[in-house]
């Protein structure tokens, strides 16, 4: 039985448990959808909830005057959609047994129902006939009483209700018998919303299975301190993003240590410059893929069809200001006003001192700058007006603005220059003294909140190669190392979210 002892290791036990978990969760979700949810379900959602303020209005030959709908001012118009979203038809006999014709009661908090009308698609004649005969459809104080209407699967009707005052959506409730018909609230969708591609059950299965696969892959990759899969020899140049460069430098050192005979040179000069360097190397190589990887904050610019992309991680960026500025939070409009020259002195911002604003920016090759312009400003930064970041070289420019070649230069300049504001990748902001991070609309950059927070200054890090590198090449091996095992740990410690993690898969898939 020595083989049993050899087989029963921590890694194998975790692998088996993970695989069983994936199978059980998948089976459980399928069973839940097919059997536990096969009952009769009645869903409702609020599609319109708006106050009325009537005034004389002309639309073509029709004139609406205050008073045509009674005393409508201060009233609220609510449109409810009620549908059979279960897997079975709902019949009269499925409602609570009663001599009364009503089957459902709709309440609106403490608001009085002034009027109610049903709007029904013409194809649903049984529902239309019930409404037309008035069997049960009526208002009663703060309630609407509904008849026991029959609904086939996916069949629905709508109620247009006029209330005495405003009402929150959560105050609107439908009650009836829960013994036979499950009544629940659905989320309302706007006209711009799209139905999800996958059902919640399918999405949950996908995420659980993805987590199981990643766990199993991690166990296989790590083993007993194995070298990276497919170690390769040679020299590789990694260029591009300066924001992602610190993480890549550490990964390069670890890879060289694990894989003898390999050299990974990190030479970062900005995302756009890296893309151009890769394109030039590919063109010079003729056939094949040169040993060059270009990292970019966001997708490459147009005009480079030969480049192949891989998503690596989600990066967070942050604004930083000199410590002499006691501002810790800026609204998005204030940020845009600073970079459009509408705010030229910090005293124009509540709590700010009487110090001129100095914008310390990156050069045009910077991906950090491109992300800032696209995700935060919604436009390009203004022109350069200073060579030393302190003195105004362009007298017509409303604010001092300079451009620097690297993140380190931006941070050191902001730290020593009163009134300076700049931007950087998240982890670098905690290095120099003399500056501090600034929130945007009350949200600080936080890796744990990626995908859940509205914080705008973030972007996916892409790795680009010239075409498809050979599977046994140093380029392919290092890219695999970047996204697996200890590579993920390094990326996390540098303030990025790896795309290969379960949460990263979802965020990077959304783009």
C-alpha positions, 0 to 999 in steps of 0.5 A: 500500500505504499502507493496509497501513502505516496498518493495521499498528499496535501496537494492531491487531497486539495485537488480531489476536494476542489474537483468534487466541489466543482461537480457538486456545485454544478449539479446543485445549481442545475437541480435548483433551476430544474426542480426547486424553481419549477413552481409558479412564480409571479414577478413584478417590477416598477418601470415608471415612477415619476411625479406629475407637475401639470402646466398648460402645454400644446402638442400639435392640435392637443392642449393639456391644461392643469386640471384635465387630470384633476388635481394632478400636481404633487401626484405620482404616476407609477407603471408596474409590469406583472409577469409569469416568469416561472416554468408553469402556467398560473390559473385561477385555481392557483390563487387563495380560495375565496369568494372574492374575485380578487387574487392579488393586492398591490399597496403603495405605502401610505399613498392613496390610489387616485386612479388605475388602468390596466394595459394588456397586449392584445394577444392575451385575451383571457387577461383582457376579458377579466379586466374588461368585466371589472372582476376584481380590478379596483382601487381601495384606499392605498391599494389596488385589488387585482382579479385572479387572472390566468397567465401563461409562461412569459405572459404579462400585463401592466398597471398604470397607477395615479397616486396622491404623492411620491412613493419609493419603489421599495414601498410598492408591494404585491401580496397574495397566496405564497402557498402556490404562487411565489410572488417576488420583485424583479429588478427594473431595466432601463431602455439602455440595459441589455439582458445578461448573456448568461443566467445567474445560475450559468454565471455562478457555475462558470465562476465556481468551475473557473475557481476550481480550474485555477486552483488545480492549475496552481497546484500543478504549477507549484508542486515542490518548488518546481521551475516555471513551466517550459523554462527557456534560455536566451535573452528577452527584452520587456519594454513599454509601461513604466507603471507596470515595470516594478512588478515586471522587474521583480518577476524577471529576477525570479524567472532568471533565478528559476531558469538558468541560462535566461536573461530578461531585460526590463527597459520601460519608456512608456506604453506607446514607445514600447509598442513602437519599439516592438513593431520596429523589432518585428519589422526588422526580424522579417519572419518569426517573432522577436524576443520582445514583449511590450507592456501597455496600460490599456490596448495598443493604438491603431495601426499595428495589426501584427501585434498579438495581445494578452491581458495580464492584470488590472492596474489602479492609478491615483492622483497625488498632490504636494503635502502643502495642499491639505486636499484629500478628495476632489470631485471629478469636475474639480479634476477636470477643471484643474486640467482645463485651466479653469482652476488656477489656484488651490484657494478656489477649492474648499480647504485649499491654500492660496498657492498656484496650481502646477500640473506635473504630467507624463509625456505623450508616450505614457500609458498612465497619461493616456488612461488618465485622459480617457478614463478621468478627463474625457479629453486630452491634457492642455499643452506644455507650458513649462520646462522646469515645472515651476516657471511659466514659459507660455504667458497665454497658458492659464496654468503651469504644466510640464511633462516628464519622462517617467513615473519616478520623475513625476513623484519626485517633482510633485513631492518637492514643488509646492502646489503640484499635482500629478498622477501615478500607478497606485503602489508607487504613490506610497514611496516618496515623502512630501506628497499624498494620494487624493480620492476622486468623488470620495473613492480612493484607489483600492485593489480590493474594491476593483469591480465594485467601486465607481473609482474611474482611474484604472486600466487593464495591462496588456502584454503584446508580442509580434505575432504568435511566439513559438511555444518553446520560446523564452517569450512564451515561457515568460508570459506564462510565468507572468500569469501563473503561480508565484507570478500572480503573487508578485503582481498582487504585492505591487498593487495590481489584480491578476487577470488569471484569478477568478475575480480578475477573469470577470473584470478583465473580461468586461474590459 
